[in-house]
Amino acid sequence: MGEYNNKGIVVAGGNGQGNKLNQLNSPSFIFVDEDQCVYVSNGGNHRVMNWRKDAKEGIIVAGGNGEGGNLNQLNSPTGLSFDDEGNFYVVDCWNHRIQKYLIDI
């Protein structure tokens, strides 16, 4: 096994807590796909973000319409997963549900 460099590289957020597209607020879970896109459950902003490799800001892929229980809203997403058919699933914690989305980016 090789040696590790103990200096990290910011791949998402890193611009303080906030709700701008270059910020995160209480991120809790990530998934990295084969293209090195980073998907982030951003609980404090009630959305899921996608950060493409070397991007300066993310893209909202679920939620992002404020805290709430409508189908276009999330309430503290805490996890996500993907299937083989191009769908992703979000743990919508305080709405006590799992939502399914089609990846369209």
N, CA, C and O atoms as a Tinker XYZ file with bonds, in Angstrom:
   420  protein
     1  N      0.832000   -1.165000    0.000000    73     2
     2  CA     0.000000    0.000000    0.000000    64     1     3
     3  C      0.886000    1.240000    0.000000    63     2     4     5
     4  O      1.886000    1.288000    0.715000    81     3
     5  N      0.530000    2.233000   -0.788000    73     3     6
     6  CA     1.319000    3.446000   -0.907000    64     5     7
     7  C      1.123000    4.385000    0.265000    63     6     8     9
     8  O      0.332000    4.117000    1.170000    81     7
     9  N      1.842000    5.475000    0.238000    73     7    10
    10  CA     1.710000    6.492000    1.267000    64     9    11
    11  C      0.599000    7.459000    0.891000    63    10    12    13
    12  O      0.307000    7.666000   -0.287000    81    11
    13  N     -0.018000    8.049000    1.913000    73    11    14
    14  CA    -1.087000    9.009000    1.704000    64    13    15
    15  C     -0.570000   10.420000    1.923000    63    14    16    17
    16  O      0.227000   10.662000    2.829000    81    15
    17  N     -1.019000   11.337000    1.105000    73    15    18
    18  CA    -0.761000   12.751000    1.307000    64    17    19
    19  C     -1.826000   13.237000    2.279000    63    18    20    21
    20  O     -3.014000   13.025000    2.035000    81    19
    21  N     -1.443000   13.874000    3.359000    73    19    22
    22  CA    -2.421000   14.284000    4.358000    64    21    23
    23  C     -3.048000   15.640000    4.074000    63    22    24    25
    24  O     -3.687000   16.214000    4.956000    81    23
    25  N     -2.884000   16.161000    2.877000    73    23    26
    26  CA    -3.492000   17.429000    2.490000    64    25    27
    27  C     -4.657000   17.143000    1.553000    63    26    28    29
    28  O     -4.464000   16.652000    0.441000    81    27
    29  N     -5.861000   17.451000    2.006000    73    27    30
    30  CA    -7.048000   17.192000    1.196000    64    29    31
    31  C     -7.241000   18.233000    0.104000    63    30    32    33
    32  O     -6.645000   19.310000    0.137000    81    31
    33  N     -8.078000   17.893000   -0.854000    73    31    34
    34  CA    -8.459000   18.780000   -1.952000    64    33    35
    35  C     -9.966000   18.960000   -1.876000    63    34    36    37
    36  O    -10.701000   17.974000   -1.829000    81    35
    37  N    -10.435000   20.191000   -1.864000    73    35    38
    38  CA   -11.872000   20.458000   -1.816000    64    37    39
    39  C    -12.483000   20.096000   -3.163000    63    38    40    41
    40  O    -12.042000   20.596000   -4.197000    81    39
    41  N    -13.498000   19.227000   -3.160000    73    39    42
    42  CA   -14.178000   18.837000   -4.394000    64    41    43
    43  C    -15.628000   19.310000   -4.423000    63    42    44    45
    44  O    -16.288000   19.200000   -5.456000    81    43
    45  N    -16.139000   19.839000   -3.298000    73    43    46
    46  CA   -17.500000   20.378000   -3.227000    64    45    47
    47  C    -17.565000   21.326000   -2.039000    63    46    48    49
    48  O    -17.028000   21.033000   -0.971000    81    47
    49  N    -18.222000   22.457000   -2.228000    73    47    50
    50  CA   -18.333000   23.420000   -1.135000    64    49    51
    51  C    -17.006000   24.102000   -0.868000    63    50    52    53
    52  O    -16.262000   24.435000   -1.791000    81    51
    53  N    -16.718000   24.307000    0.427000    73    51    54
    54  CA   -15.466000   24.942000    0.811000    64    53    55
    55  C    -15.520000   26.451000    0.861000    63    54    56    57
    56  O    -14.490000   27.103000    1.038000    81    55
    57  N    -16.703000   27.017000    0.707000    73    55    58
    58  CA   -16.869000   28.467000    0.716000    64    57    59
    59  C    -17.727000   28.921000    1.890000    63    58    60    61
    60  O    -18.492000   29.879000    1.778000    81    59
    61  N    -17.596000   28.236000    2.998000    73    59    62
    62  CA   -18.386000   28.558000    4.182000    64    61    63
    63  C    -19.786000   27.977000    4.091000    63    62    64    65
    64  O    -20.226000   27.523000    3.035000    81    63
    65  N    -20.468000   28.003000    5.218000    73    63    66
    66  CA   -21.851000   27.516000    5.275000    64    65    67
    67  C    -22.759000   28.503000    4.560000    63    66    68    69
    68  O    -22.636000   29.714000    4.746000    81    67
    69  N    -23.674000   27.986000    3.739000    73    67    70
    70  CA   -24.599000   28.862000    3.045000    64    69    71
    71  C    -25.425000   28.110000    2.030000    63    70    72    73
    72  O    -25.334000   26.887000    1.924000    81    71
    73  N    -26.242000   28.851000    1.273000    73    71    74
    74  CA   -27.131000   28.213000    0.302000    64    73    75
    75  C    -26.844000   28.605000   -1.145000    63    74    76    77
    76  O    -27.656000   28.338000   -2.032000    81    75
    77  N    -25.701000   29.236000   -1.389000    73    75    78
    78  CA   -25.321000   29.518000   -2.770000    64    77    79
    79  C    -24.876000   28.218000   -3.431000    63    78    80    81
    80  O    -24.624000   27.230000   -2.742000    81    79
    81  N    -24.778000   28.211000   -4.751000    73    79    82
    82  CA   -24.411000   26.995000   -5.476000    64    81    83
    83  C    -22.964000   26.567000   -5.243000    63    82    84    85
    84  O    -22.587000   25.452000   -5.604000    81    83
    85  N    -22.155000   27.432000   -4.648000    73    83    86
    86  CA   -20.776000   27.053000   -4.327000    64    85    87
    87  C    -20.592000   26.781000   -2.832000    63    86    88    89
    88  O    -19.466000   26.740000   -2.338000    81    87
    89  N    -21.710000   26.595000   -2.115000    73    87    90
    90  CA   -21.673000   26.360000   -0.676000    64    89    91
    91  C    -22.493000   25.135000   -0.298000    63    90    92    93
    92  O    -23.379000   24.706000   -1.038000    81    91
    93  N    -22.180000   24.585000    0.866000    73    91    94
    94  CA   -22.959000   23.499000    1.451000    64    93    95
    95  C    -23.363000   23.902000    2.861000    63    94    96    97
    96  O    -22.760000   24.787000    3.466000    81    95
    97  N    -24.397000   23.236000    3.375000    73    95    98
    98  CA   -24.879000   23.470000    4.732000    64    97    99
    99  C    -25.270000   22.120000    5.310000    63    98   100   101
   100  O    -26.317000   21.573000    4.963000    81    99
   101  N    -24.456000   21.595000    6.166000    73    99   102
   102  CA   -24.675000   20.293000    6.817000    64   101   103
   103  C    -24.723000   19.138000    5.820000    63   102   104   105
   104  O    -25.695000   18.383000    5.804000    81   103
   105  N    -23.688000   18.986000    4.986000    73   103   106
   106  CA   -23.650000   17.812000    4.111000    64   105   107
   107  C    -23.510000   16.551000    4.952000    63   106   108   109
   108  O    -22.810000   16.546000    5.965000    81   107
   109  N    -24.190000   15.468000    4.520000    73   107   110
   110  CA   -24.177000   14.267000    5.360000    64   109   111
   111  C    -23.810000   12.990000    4.621000    63   110   112   113
   112  O    -23.452000   12.003000    5.264000    81   111
   113  N    -23.886000   12.971000    3.299000    73   111   114
   114  CA   -23.622000   11.735000    2.569000    64   113   115
   115  C    -23.167000   12.099000    1.170000    63   114   116   117
   116  O    -23.645000   13.072000    0.588000    81   115
   117  N    -22.236000   11.312000    0.628000    73   115   118
   118  CA   -21.799000   11.531000   -0.752000    64   117   119
   119  C    -21.801000   10.221000   -1.521000    63   118   120   121
   120  O    -21.746000    9.133000   -0.947000    81   119
   121  N    -21.867000   10.361000   -2.833000    73   119   122
   122  CA   -21.680000    9.253000   -3.758000    64   121   123
   123  C    -20.847000    9.801000   -4.905000    63   122   124   125
   124  O    -21.126000   10.891000   -5.405000    81   123
   125  N    -19.841000    9.072000   -5.324000    73   123   126
   126  CA   -18.992000    9.481000   -6.443000    64   125   127
   127  C    -19.200000    8.491000   -7.578000    63   126   128   129
   128  O    -19.006000    7.289000   -7.397000    81   127
   129  N    -19.601000    8.998000   -8.770000    73   127   130
   130  CA   -19.858000    8.102000   -9.899000    64   129   131
   131  C    -18.587000    7.863000  -10.717000    63   130   132   133
   132  O    -17.512000    8.353000  -10.370000    81   131
   133  N    -18.722000    7.113000  -11.795000    73   131   134
   134  CA   -17.557000    6.739000  -12.604000    64   133   135
   135  C    -16.919000    7.930000  -13.318000    63   134   136   137
   136  O    -15.765000    7.848000  -13.738000    81   135
   137  N    -17.657000    9.038000  -13.462000    73   135   138
   138  CA   -17.111000   10.251000  -14.073000    64   137   139
   139  C    -16.517000   11.200000  -13.037000    63   138   140   141
   140  O    -16.156000   12.331000  -13.361000    81   139
   141  N    -16.418000   10.744000  -11.806000    73   139   142
   142  CA   -15.926000   11.519000  -10.668000    64   141   143
   143  C    -16.827000   12.691000  -10.318000    63   142   144   145
   144  O    -16.371000   13.674000   -9.734000    81   143
   145  N    -18.117000   12.594000  -10.675000    73   143   146
   146  CA   -19.103000   13.549000  -10.188000    64   145   147
   147  C    -19.425000   13.181000   -8.747000    63   146   148   149
   148  O    -19.587000   12.006000   -8.416000    81   147
   149  N    -19.514000   14.193000   -7.898000    73   147   150
   150  CA   -19.806000   13.982000   -6.486000    64   149   151
   151  C    -21.238000   14.430000   -6.220000    63   150   152   153
   152  O    -21.584000   15.591000   -6.440000    81   151
   153  N    -22.064000   13.505000   -5.745000    73   151   154
   154  CA   -23.430000   13.809000   -5.333000    64   153   155
   155  C    -23.423000   13.973000   -3.820000    63   154   156   157
   156  O    -22.849000   13.149000   -3.107000    81   155
   157  N    -24.065000   15.045000   -3.321000    73   155   158
   158  CA   -24.017000   15.367000   -1.899000    64   157   159
   159  C    -25.428000   15.561000   -1.356000    63   158   160   161
   160  O    -26.200000   16.355000   -1.894000    81   159
   161  N    -25.767000   14.831000   -0.282000    73   159   162
   162  CA   -26.977000   15.130000    0.492000    64   161   163
   163  C    -26.665000   16.372000    1.310000    63   162   164   165
   164  O    -25.821000   16.337000    2.205000    81   163
   165  N    -27.342000   17.459000    1.006000    73   163   166
   166  CA   -27.083000   18.755000    1.631000    64   165   167
   167  C    -28.256000   19.091000    2.544000    63   166   168   169
   168  O    -29.124000   19.893000    2.198000    81   167
   169  N    -28.265000   18.455000    3.730000    73   167   170
   170  CA   -29.412000   18.504000    4.633000    64   169   171
   171  C    -29.846000   19.884000    5.055000    63   170   172   173
   172  O    -31.045000   20.165000    5.091000    81   171
   173  N    -28.903000   20.763000    5.378000    73   171   174
   174  CA   -29.258000   22.095000    5.847000    64   173   175
   175  C    -29.912000   22.958000    4.789000    63   174   176   177
   176  O    -30.631000   23.903000    5.116000    81   175
   177  N    -29.673000   22.646000    3.521000    73   175   178
   178  CA   -30.302000   23.380000    2.418000    64   177   179
   179  C    -31.449000   22.601000    1.787000    63   178   180   181
   180  O    -32.063000   23.067000    0.827000    81   179
   181  N    -31.739000   21.419000    2.321000    73   179   182
   182  CA   -32.880000   20.608000    1.868000    64   181   183
   183  C    -32.812000   20.316000    0.370000    63   182   184   185
   184  O    -33.781000   20.499000   -0.367000    81   183
   185  N    -31.633000   19.856000   -0.054000    73   183   186
   186  CA   -31.439000   19.558000   -1.471000    64   185   187
   187  C    -30.317000   18.541000   -1.639000    63   186   188   189
   188  O    -29.553000   18.274000   -0.711000    81   187
   189  N    -30.235000   17.977000   -2.848000    73   187   190
   190  CA   -29.118000   17.125000   -3.243000    64   189   191
   191  C    -28.401000   17.850000   -4.374000    63   190   192   193
   192  O    -29.025000   18.339000   -5.316000    81   191
   193  N    -27.078000   17.908000   -4.259000    73   191   194
   194  CA   -26.263000   18.624000   -5.232000    64   193   195
   195  C    -25.389000   17.652000   -6.012000    63   194   196   197
   196  O    -25.009000   16.596000   -5.505000    81   195
   197  N    -25.077000   18.019000   -7.243000    73   195   198
   198  CA   -24.111000   17.294000   -8.066000    64   197   199
   199  C    -22.972000   18.258000   -8.366000    63   198   200   201
   200  O    -23.185000   19.371000   -8.847000    81   199
   201  N    -21.757000   17.804000   -8.070000    73   199   202
   202  CA   -20.559000   18.593000   -8.361000    64   201   203
   203  C    -19.740000   17.815000   -9.381000    63   202   204   205
   204  O    -19.198000   16.755000   -9.068000    81   203
   205  N    -19.648000   18.336000  -10.589000    73   203   206
   206  CA   -18.826000   17.688000  -11.606000    64   205   207
   207  C    -17.352000   17.907000  -11.298000    63   206   208   209
   208  O    -16.987000   18.843000  -10.586000    81   207
   209  N    -16.524000   17.048000  -11.835000    73   207   210
   210  CA   -15.085000   17.141000  -11.585000    64   209   211
   211  C    -14.575000   18.541000  -11.927000    63   210   212   213
   212  O    -14.844000   19.055000  -13.013000    81   211
   213  N    -13.854000   19.144000  -11.018000    73   211   214
   214  CA   -13.240000   20.468000  -11.152000    64   213   215
   215  C    -14.239000   21.618000  -11.230000    63   214   216   217
   216  O    -13.859000   22.731000  -11.591000    81   215
   217  N    -15.517000   21.375000  -10.897000    73   215   218
   218  CA   -16.528000   22.437000  -10.925000    64   217   219
   219  C    -16.313000   23.410000   -9.771000    63   218   220   221
   220  O    -15.836000   23.016000   -8.707000    81   219
   221  N    -16.656000   24.655000   -9.974000    73   219   222
   222  CA   -16.582000   25.683000   -8.937000    64   221   223
   223  C    -17.891000   25.813000   -8.176000    63   222   224   225
   224  O    -17.926000   26.376000   -7.082000    81   223
   225  N    -18.976000   25.287000   -8.758000    73   223   226
   226  CA   -20.265000   25.273000   -8.069000    64   225   227
   227  C    -21.032000   24.028000   -8.475000    63   226   228   229
   228  O    -20.744000   23.401000   -9.494000    81   227
   229  N    -22.021000   23.683000   -7.648000    73   227   230
   230  CA   -22.799000   22.483000   -7.896000    64   229   231
   231  C    -24.090000   22.764000   -8.640000    63   230   232   233
   232  O    -24.454000   23.914000   -8.885000    81   231
   233  N    -24.770000   21.687000   -8.992000    73   231   234
   234  CA   -26.065000   21.724000   -9.668000    64   233   235
   235  C    -27.069000   21.066000   -8.734000    63   234   236   237
   236  O    -26.799000   19.990000   -8.202000    81   235
   237  N    -28.212000   21.688000   -8.528000    73   235   238
   238  CA   -29.258000   21.087000   -7.702000    64   237   239
   239  C    -29.946000   20.002000   -8.519000    63   238   240   241
   240  O    -30.453000   20.273000   -9.608000    81   239
   241  N    -29.967000   18.770000   -7.999000    73   239   242
   242  CA   -30.586000   17.660000   -8.722000    64   241   243
   243  C    -31.830000   17.126000   -8.018000    63   242   244   245
   244  O    -32.567000   16.332000   -8.601000    81   243
   245  N    -32.077000   17.540000   -6.789000    73   243   246
   246  CA   -33.301000   17.167000   -6.068000    64   245   247
   247  C    -33.534000   18.199000   -4.979000    63   246   248   249
   248  O    -32.589000   18.692000   -4.363000    81   247
   249  N    -34.801000   18.522000   -4.745000    73   247   250
   250  CA   -35.122000   19.532000   -3.740000    64   249   251
   251  C    -34.721000   20.909000   -4.226000    63   250   252   253
   252  O    -34.826000   21.223000   -5.412000    81   251
   253  N    -34.259000   21.730000   -3.286000    73   251   254
   254  CA   -33.843000   23.084000   -3.645000    64   253   255
   255  C    -34.980000   24.074000   -3.687000    63   254   256   257
   256  O    -34.792000   25.222000   -4.091000    81   255
   257  N    -36.166000   23.643000   -3.272000    73   255   258
   258  CA   -37.337000   24.516000   -3.262000    64   257   259
   259  C    -37.780000   24.801000   -1.835000    63   258   260   261
   260  O    -38.973000   24.933000   -1.559000    81   259
   261  N    -36.821000   24.895000   -0.941000    73   259   262
   262  CA   -37.110000   25.150000    0.464000    64   261   263
   263  C    -37.492000   23.877000    1.194000    63   262   264   265
   264  O    -37.770000   22.842000    0.589000    81   263
   265  N    -37.497000   23.986000    2.498000    73   263   266
   266  CA   -37.887000   22.864000    3.356000    64   265   267
   267  C    -39.382000   22.616000    3.214000    63   266   268   269
   268  O    -40.174000   23.556000    3.275000    81   267
   269  N    -39.778000   21.350000    3.024000    73   267   270
   270  CA   -41.200000   21.062000    2.925000    64   269   271
   271  C    -41.478000   19.639000    2.524000    63   270   272   273
   272  O    -40.568000   18.836000    2.320000    81   271
   273  N    -42.759000   19.342000    2.415000    73   271   274
   274  CA   -43.193000   17.990000    2.133000    64   273   275
   275  C    -43.776000   17.773000    0.756000    63   274   276   277
   276  O    -44.260000   16.679000    0.466000    81   275
   277  N    -43.748000   18.797000   -0.120000    73   275   278
   278  CA   -44.225000   18.599000   -1.484000    64   277   279
   279  C    -43.239000   17.719000   -2.247000    63   278   280   281
   280  O    -42.106000   17.528000   -1.805000    81   279
   281  N    -43.661000   17.186000   -3.383000    73   279   282
   282  CA   -42.797000   16.290000   -4.148000    64   281   283
   283  C    -41.554000   16.975000   -4.707000    63   282   284   285
   284  O    -40.574000   16.302000   -5.026000    81   283
   285  N    -41.576000   18.300000   -4.830000    73   283   286
   286  CA   -40.395000   19.028000   -5.306000    64   285   287
   287  C    -39.561000   19.588000   -4.152000    63   286   288   289
   288  O    -38.677000   20.419000   -4.363000    81   287
   289  N    -39.846000   19.131000   -2.941000    73   287   290
   290  CA   -39.139000   19.598000   -1.756000    64   289   291
   291  C    -38.580000   18.424000   -0.960000    63   290   292   293
   292  O    -39.068000   17.298000   -1.058000    81   291
   293  N    -37.560000   18.707000   -0.180000    73   291   294
   294  CA   -36.998000   17.744000    0.759000    64   293   295
   295  C    -36.944000   18.405000    2.129000    63   294   296   297
   296  O    -37.014000   19.628000    2.251000    81   295
   297  N    -36.819000   17.571000    3.156000    73   295   298
   298  CA   -36.668000   18.072000    4.514000    64   297   299
   299  C    -35.523000   17.300000    5.168000    63   298   300   301
   300  O    -35.722000   16.224000    5.732000    81   299
   301  N    -34.347000   17.860000    5.083000    73   299   302
   302  CA   -33.122000   17.272000    5.637000    64   301   303
   303  C    -32.759000   15.932000    5.001000    63   302   304   305
   304  O    -32.775000   14.908000    5.686000    81   303
   305  N    -32.432000   15.915000    3.709000    73   303   306
   306  CA   -31.982000   14.659000    3.095000    64   305   307
   307  C    -30.697000   14.176000    3.762000    63   306   308   309
   308  O    -29.779000   14.959000    4.006000    81   307
   309  N    -30.644000   12.881000    4.050000    73   307   310
   310  CA   -29.502000   12.343000    4.799000    64   309   311
   311  C    -28.759000   11.233000    4.074000    63   310   312   313
   312  O    -27.741000   10.762000    4.582000    81   311
   313  N    -29.220000   10.799000    2.917000    73   311   314
   314  CA   -28.533000    9.736000    2.202000    64   313   315
   315  C    -29.059000    9.631000    0.789000    63   314   316   317
   316  O    -30.101000   10.198000    0.461000    81   315
   317  N    -28.332000    8.899000   -0.054000    73   315   318
   318  CA   -28.780000    8.681000   -1.420000    64   317   319
   319  C    -28.144000    7.418000   -1.963000    63   318   320   321
   320  O    -27.114000    6.953000   -1.476000    81   319
   321  N    -28.793000    6.873000   -2.991000    73   319   322
   322  CA   -28.299000    5.665000   -3.643000    64   321   323
   323  C    -28.738000    5.694000   -5.096000    63   322   324   325
   324  O    -29.625000    6.459000   -5.473000    81   323
   325  N    -28.112000    4.857000   -5.907000    73   323   326
   326  CA   -28.379000    4.821000   -7.341000    64   325   327
   327  C    -28.695000    3.400000   -7.771000    63   326   328   329
   328  O    -28.241000    2.440000   -7.148000    81   327
   329  N    -29.486000    3.265000   -8.856000    73   327   330
   330  CA   -29.730000    1.938000   -9.418000    64   329   331
   331  C    -29.139000    1.862000  -10.824000    63   330   332   333
   332  O    -28.562000    2.829000  -11.322000    81   331
   333  N    -29.292000    0.708000  -11.449000    73   331   334
   334  CA   -28.716000    0.477000  -12.782000    64   333   335
   335  C    -29.519000    1.108000  -13.911000    63   334   336   337
   336  O    -29.079000    1.089000  -15.061000    81   335
   337  N    -30.687000    1.666000  -13.607000    73   335   338
   338  CA   -31.572000    2.196000  -14.644000    64   337   339
   339  C    -31.551000    3.717000  -14.737000    63   338   340   341
   340  O    -32.415000    4.305000  -15.388000    81   339
   341  N    -30.590000    4.356000  -14.104000    73   339   342
   342  CA   -30.494000    5.806000  -14.194000    64   341   343
   343  C    -31.349000    6.551000  -13.198000    63   342   344   345
   344  O    -31.668000    7.720000  -13.411000    81   343
   345  N    -31.723000    5.907000  -12.125000    73   343   346
   346  CA   -32.509000    6.553000  -11.079000    64   345   347
   347  C    -31.656000    6.735000   -9.838000    63   346   348   349
   348  O    -30.720000    5.972000   -9.595000    81   347
   349  N    -31.988000    7.757000   -9.052000    73   347   350
   350  CA   -31.371000    7.832000   -7.735000    64   349   351
   351  C    -32.453000    8.034000   -6.692000    63   350   352   353
   352  O    -33.531000    8.557000   -6.973000    81   351
   353  N    -32.136000    7.609000   -5.495000    73   351   354
   354  CA   -33.078000    7.566000   -4.384000    64   353   355
   355  C    -32.532000    8.424000   -3.256000    63   354   356   357
   356  O    -31.343000    8.368000   -2.945000    81   355
   357  N    -33.400000    9.217000   -2.647000    73   355   358
   358  CA   -32.989000   10.128000   -1.587000    64   357   359
   359  C    -33.726000    9.783000   -0.307000    63   358   360   361
   360  O    -34.948000    9.636000   -0.298000    81   359
   361  N    -32.963000    9.654000    0.781000    73   359   362
   362  CA   -33.552000    9.505000    2.112000    64   361   363
   363  C    -33.985000   10.901000    2.545000    63   362   364   365
   364  O    -33.151000   11.755000    2.842000    81   363
   365  N    -35.299000   11.124000    2.580000    73   363   366
   366  CA   -35.891000   12.407000    2.954000    64   365   367
   367  C    -36.289000   12.304000    4.427000    63   366   368   369
   368  O    -37.441000   12.020000    4.757000    81   367
   369  N    -35.318000   12.540000    5.299000    73   367   370
   370  CA   -35.394000   12.179000    6.715000    64   369   371
   371  C    -36.656000   12.670000    7.430000    63   370   372   373
   372  O    -37.432000   11.858000    7.933000    81   371
   373  N    -36.864000   13.967000    7.478000    73   371   374
   374  CA   -37.965000   14.492000    8.292000    64   373   375
   375  C    -39.310000   14.465000    7.579000    63   374   376   377
   376  O    -40.324000   14.830000    8.173000    81   375
   377  N    -39.341000   14.043000    6.328000    73   375   378
   378  CA   -40.614000   13.736000    5.665000    64   377   379
   379  C    -40.912000   12.245000    5.755000    63   378   380   381
   380  O    -41.951000   11.789000    5.277000    81   379
   381  N    -40.007000   11.485000    6.365000    73   379   382
   382  CA   -40.210000   10.051000    6.611000    64   381   383
   383  C    -40.544000    9.304000    5.323000    63   382   384   385
   384  O    -41.502000    8.534000    5.261000    81   383
   385  N    -39.726000    9.553000    4.292000    73   383   386
   386  CA   -39.967000    8.909000    2.996000    64   385   387
   387  C    -38.657000    8.764000    2.235000    63   386   388   389
   388  O    -37.642000    9.377000    2.566000    81   387
   389  N    -38.720000    7.930000    1.201000    73   387   390
   390  CA   -37.638000    7.793000    0.227000    64   389   391
   391  C    -38.207000    8.275000   -1.102000    63   390   392   393
   392  O    -39.258000    7.800000   -1.531000    81   391
   393  N    -37.533000    9.201000   -1.752000    73   391   394
   394  CA   -37.990000    9.704000   -3.041000    64   393   395
   395  C    -37.080000    9.166000   -4.145000    63   394   396   397
   396  O    -35.874000    9.010000   -3.958000    81   395
   397  N    -37.687000    8.887000   -5.296000    73   395   398
   398  CA   -36.971000    8.366000   -6.461000    64   397   399
   399  C    -36.952000    9.448000   -7.536000    63   398   400   401
   400  O    -37.964000   10.095000   -7.801000    81   399
   401  N    -35.773000    9.634000   -8.155000    73   399   402
   402  CA   -35.589000   10.636000   -9.199000    64   401   403
   403  C    -34.872000   10.008000  -10.389000    63   402   404   405
   404  O    -34.113000    9.052000  -10.230000    81   403
   405  N    -35.114000   10.548000  -11.579000    73   403   406
   406  CA   -34.375000   10.177000  -12.784000    64   405   407
   407  C    -33.203000   11.139000  -12.929000    63   406   408   409
   408  O    -33.380000   12.352000  -12.818000    81   407
   409  N    -32.027000   10.616000  -13.173000    73   407   410
   410  CA   -30.860000   11.472000  -13.379000    64   409   411
   411  C    -30.984000   12.120000  -14.750000    63   410   412   413
   412  O    -31.091000   11.430000  -15.763000    81   411
   413  N    -30.971000   13.453000  -14.778000    73   411   414
   414  CA   -31.162000   14.196000  -16.022000    64   413   415
   415  C    -30.245000   15.409000  -16.025000    63   414   416   417
   416  O    -30.708000   16.549000  -16.001000    81   415
   417  N    -28.918000   15.152000  -16.056000    73   415   418
   418  CA   -27.991000   16.294000  -16.071000    64   417   419
   419  C    -26.982000   16.105000  -17.178000    63   418   420
   420  O    -26.108000   16.950000  -17.368000    81   419
